[in-house]
């Protein structure tokens, strides 16, 4: 655990209450809350170690010795019966059911570590007093909360009217609610303020516009920005997640929103912090590869973006949601055939 990469299950037992909590851990972070249930067992065997006389001084078990190697064992003793009142009232299990099992419940994020499940070294066996791991908030619920927030809706509506400009515009948001204009925005990059309280951003991707130049045939050159999250947008989102982790802000509060004339989308995170290891320093200078993926999937920007995340960045847990004009939303994922699967937020 101290090495920071504990993988396994921990359950906490209270002498009066029994099992009070359990979780599965990956790389020292709880990834799933669980339950441990005590069940009756039909087999009454005590499973004592078999009797075996310990090897005395007369054993010759070295190389070439004449006596067989014997493993010293403590002689069995009679065990005193310990009465445990079992509060389990469910159906009687079939023969062969284990004494206890771990039953998965729900994903867990928010930085819960094994230290919340174990007693300090040298301390008493308290256990069971630490709070249970926080259950991850449903991204749909987070989005619904935003869509009834008057301040958020006002900024969203304002930006929807600015997609015909030649430069992106937007805002960052503090965990306390206020929005701050993003001053350093271009059509290729976004720089967020260095603020430990920043949890999200919303910005525009603009419409096609005349670049002011002509091609060899004398026709005006039209710039056509991609109306989907860019590599720079994803990098900014990951930076916000890292910032939140360092400042004890729940990762499910972090968001990134893109507003365009072809639709509004938002990014949410449904993983754990360790999932970001591959992406914290990913190279955002991959515009060419990004444009190549988008060109290959011109009929669906959603497919192109999700394939880019999967194949080029490789971070689990980054989820794409489309925000409809009426305030409803839906999660967009790739199925096994690389087609879009839409999961409406109920």
Secondary structure by P-SEA (a helix, b strand, c coil): ccccccbbbbbbbbcccccccccccccccccccbbbbbbbbcccccccccccccccccccccccccccbbbbbcccccccbbbbbccccccccccccccbbbbbcbbbccccccccccccccccccccccccccccccaaaaaaaaaacaaaaaaaaaaaacccccccccccccccbbbbbbcccccccccccccccccccccccccccccccccccccbbbbbccccccaaaaaaaaaaaaaaaaacccccccbbbbbcccbbbbbbbccccccccccccccccaaaaaaaaaaaacccaaaaaaaaaacccccccbbbbbbccccbbbbbbbcccccbbbbccc
